[in-house]
Amino acid sequence: MTRPLHVVIDARWIFPEISGIGLYTQELIAALVRQPGPHRYTILFHRDEVMARTAGQTHFTMSPAFSAELIDHGPFAPKDQWILPWRLRRWKPDVFHAPNYMMPLFPPAPIKRIVTIHDLIPLLFRDYAPRSRKNRLFPIFRRLMHGVAERSDRIIAVSDSTRRDIETHLLAARGSTDKIRVVPEGVRAVYQPGTRPGRKELEFLYVGRRDPYKNLPLLVEALAEVRRQGHAARLRVVGGEDERYPEARQRASTLNVNAYITWSGYVPDRDLVIAYQEADAFVLPSNYEGFGLPVLEAMACGTPVICSNTSSLPEVAGDAALYIDPARLDTLVEAMIRLLSEPELREDLRRRGLARAALFSWDETARLTRAVYEDVCA
């Protein structure tokens, strides 16, 4: 029988506008709450409003196995390297789980350190997000990534693609690749098919950030070419505005297609589900993804998917997507025109996508993550 453990999960990655890593953290907590067991969890926050919202989303305050602690700074603060270890010394957990690469490099013994690494984009592709803080402070970030990987007792990779990158670029020289465990992400039950409105122009949907590696300007160019060839199509872009990367909007103005693009900005969960349900197709032309959760969310809503044939995306989408080469505009244009012109293809991808998305659940993510906690303390 597994002995009861005390696990601290760093939820400071859940920001007011939740995305990627924050969503992963939130859904992991919610799934752990749904799975009663012998372990005790302390959830670490640094914003009252985020803690309250997370409690409402995950119901962790309803479980006696869960408690919350507030700390007055975020995971990026340099003082976190000495204040958080001091807090951990008081709490005396068995495990500290960092859902992203920032974590105390020297926590008090004998606490086991687990880090989830979602991707190595800032390390491998300097130009993919050239105006990010990680890129500006690249030498520090690179040393930090190597330090976290070396000092972690276990590394959770969200895909085999990410696992291979970690092995090759962080751990190969040290021969410690056996510490990696692959635990895929899941998709929430709220993502399910809805009613798609009838309209003359089919709508393509993009959900995500504006960083250059996401390749949104290519999608804008593809829309312009699809319309130039006489096809009625629109594009909706969902995701927070980022003044550092105005290229997609600039490209839309240059190509005179702004009238056919809806820039929705950041939308709350309920509106995001509706966006997936109402779209005729979802497109992710990204150059690189550690997992690519929006692909699964779209599939769970019965929305046909076009995505890149790179990194983790074929691993996640399987046989349920049309694949494109993100370096070639013509492959994206061809895929979009096929979906516009072939309703039977849209229906086939819809059925395949629903079946594919059903293979991924946050409950399974939590079960496998809990097994990592138990394994590292065995």
N, C-alpha and C positions, 0 to 999 in steps of 0.2 A: 504493500500500500504506500502511495506517495505521501511524504510528510508535508504538513501544511507549510506554505511559503508566504513570506511577506514581499510583495512586488510593488515597487514604485514605478509608475508610468508617467513620463514627462509629457503633459498635455499642453505645454506652452506653445506648441506648434499649431494649435487651433486659434486662428486669428479671427477678428470680427468679420471679415469677408473670407469665409472658409473656402479652401481649395485643397487640391492634391494631398499633401502630407497631413494637413489638419483634418481632412475628411477621413483619411486612413486611421488617424488616431481616434477620432470620434467613433467610427464604426467598430474598431477593435474593442473599445471600452464597452460599447452597447452590446456586442456579442458576448463578451466575457460576463456581463451582468446576466445575460440569458442562460448561461451555462453554470449552474450551481456547482460548487466544488469546495475543497478544503482550504483554498488559498485566500489570502487577505491582500487587498489592493489599496494603495495610496495614490491618488491622482493629483498631480502637481500643476497648478495654474499660476498665472500672474495678472489676470484681469477678472474682476468680480463679474462683469457682465458676460464674459465668455464662460466662466464657471456656471453661472445660472442657466445660460442657454444650453450648455452641454448636459447639465442635469436634466433639463427638459427633453432633450433629444435621446439621451441614453438611459435615463431613470436610475443612474447609479446611486443617487441618494436614497432610493427605496431599498437598497440591499445593505444588510449589516456588514457584508464583507468589504464594502467600499467606503472610503473616506476621502476628503479633499484637503489639500494644503495650499495656501497662497504664498507666493514669493514675489518680492517687489521689482523684479527685473525679468527680462526675457532671456532665451537661450543664447542670444548673440552677445550679451554683455560680458566683457572680460572678467568682471568680478564674480561671474558665475563659477569660475574655476576654483575659487576658494570658499564662496558662501554656500554653494550647493553641497559640496562634500561635508561642510560643517553641519548642515541640516541632515544629511544622510547619516552622519554619526549619531545624531539624536534619534532618528527614526529607526535605525538598526534593521534595514530591510535585508532580505537574502539576495534580491535581484533589483537592479536599476535598468529600466528599458527606455532607451532614447529612440523615438520614432524617426529620427533623422540624424545626420552625421555629427551634430554638436552634442557633446557630453563631457562630463568631468574626466580629464585624463588620469587623475590620481584620486579616485574615491577611496574612502577608508576600507581597509581589509576587514572581513573577507567578502565584501559585496561583489557579486558577479555582475559584469557589465554586458548588456546586450544592446546592439545598435541595429536599426533597420536602415539599410542603404537602398534607396529607390532607383538611383541611377548615378552614373559618373559623368554626366554631361559637362559640368563646369571644369572637370579635370581633363577630359578627353578632347573637348571641342571648344577651345578658347573663344572662337568667333561666334558661337551659337547664341550667346547672351552677352555681347561685348560691353554693355553699359551696366551690367550687374555689379554688386559689391563684391561677389566672389571673384569676378574677373579682374576688378581693380586691385584687389588684394590677393592676387593669384598665388604668389610664393607662400604667403601665410596659409591660405586655404589648402594648398597642396600638402604642406607639412602637417596640417591639422588632419586631413583625410588619412594620410599614412599613419599618423599617431593613433587616431581612433581605431583604425583597422587592426593595428598591431596590438593595442591594449585591450580590445574587446575580447570577452570570453566566447561569445557567439556573435555572428553576423547573420541577420535575416535579410535575404535578397528576395525581392518581390517577383522575380522571374528568372528563368535559366539564363536569359540574355544578360541580365545584371550580374548574376553569379559568375558567368564567364569573364565579364569585365573586371570584377573584383579580384578574381583569381589571377588574371593576367597583369593588371596594372597596380594592384595594391599589395598582394600577398605572395606572388610567385617567387620572388627573390628570397622570401623568408620561410618558404616551405610550410606555411600554416593554413593552407586552403581547406583543411578538414573542419574548420570552425564554422563554415558557411552552411546555412539551412535555407532552402527555398520555400517560401510561404506566399502563394499568390494572394492577390487581393480578391474581394468579393463584389457583389452588386446587391443593392438594397431592394427589398420587396416592393417599395414604392414605385420603382421603375417597372412599368407594365404597359401593355398596349392600351391606347386610347382611341379617340375618334379623330381621324385625319380629315381636315376640311377639304371640300371640293374646290378647286381653283384652276384657272387656266394656266397659270405659270407654276411649275413645280419648284418647291423650295428646298435648297440644300442648306444644311445646318453645320456650323463650325462651333465647337465649344472648347475654350482653352485660353491660354495666355497669348501675348503678342510677341514673345521673344523670337528672334530670327530663326532658331532651330525648328520652331513650329511651322514655318513655311507658309504663313497666311498670305503674304503677297502673291505667292504662286497660285493660290486658290482664287484670288481676285483676278489675276491674269486669265486663269482658266474660264472663269465666268464670262469675262469679256469675249473670249474666243468662242465659247459655246453660243453666246448671243449673236456674235458676228456671223456664225454659220446658220442662223435662222431659227434657233431653238429658244422657246420661252422658258426662262429659268430665272430664279431669284436666289439670293444668298442671305442668310441670317447669321450674324456673328455674335455669340454670347461669350462674355468674359470681360473682366475689368479693363478699363482703359489704362494704357501705360504710355505716358508722354515720352518715355525714353525711346519708344519704338513706333514712330508714326508712319512707317513705310507702307503698310497695307492701305491706310486711308489715302495716302499720297498717290499710290498706284491706282486706286479707284477713281480719284479725281482726274489723273492723267489719261486714263482709259475711258473716262466719261461713263462709268457704270454705277455711280453713287445712287442713282434713282432706283437701282435694282438690288441694293444692299441695305439691310436693316442692321444698324449697330446697336445692339441691345444693352451692352455693358454688363456689369455684374447683375445676376438675378438670383433671388432666393430659391430654396429647394423646390417649392411647389411650382414656381414658374419654369424652372429648369426641366422638370418632368414634362410639363405641358409642351415646352419647346421641342423636346425629343419626340413626343407623341404626334405633334402636328407636322413635323418635317417630313418631306417625301424621301429624303436621303441624308445621311450624315457623312461628313468628309473630314478625315484627319490626314493631311499630307505631310506630317511631321518627318523631319530627317532622323529623329531618334526619340524613343520613348523607353523609360524603364519598365513600364507596364502598359499604360494607355487605357486607363479606366473608362474614359468617355466612350470608347468603342463598345465595351460591355453594356454600359448604360443605354446606349442607342439600341443595341440588339435586344435588350430586355424589353424595350418599348415597341419592338416590332418594326424598327426603322432600318432599311437597308444601309449597309456601310461600305464606303470606299476608304481605304487606308493605305499607308506606305508598306512596302515589302521589306522594311528594315527593322533592325533591333528586335524588340520583344513583340512587335505587332502581329506577325504571323503566328507566333506562339499563343497569343491571346485569342485572335480572331479565327484561327483554324480555317475551315473550308467555308466560312460564312461571310466572306467579304470579297469585294473586288479589289485587287492589289494594283498599286501604281508605283512607278519609280519616282521618288520625290525630286530627283535631279532632272526629270524630263517632263516638260509641260505637256507634250503631246499625249503621254500616257494618262494624265489626269483628265484632259479634255475628252479623250476617247471613252474613259470610264463614265464620265458624267453624261455624255451623249447616249451611251448604251442604256443607262438607267432612265433617261428621259424618253427613250424610244421603245424600250422593251418592258412593258408592264409585267410580263410573265417572269422576267429576270428579277424585277423588284419583289414579286411575290415569293419567288424561290429563296432569295436572300433573306426575306422577312422570316420565313419558316426556319431556315438554317440558323439565323441569328438568335431566335427564341430558344432553340435547342442548345446552342452554344452557351448562351448566357446562363442557362439553367445549371451548367456544370460548375459555376463559381458562386460561392456564398461567403458572407462574412462570418457565419457560424463556423465554417470549416477553417477560415483564416484564424479565428480565435482558438479553435481546438489545436491546430498545429503550432500556434504561438505559445500556448500554454504548455505544450509538449517540450518546446525549447526551454522554457523556464525550468521545467522539471528535469530535463536532461542536463542542463548546465549545473544544477545543484545535486545531481545524483552522486 
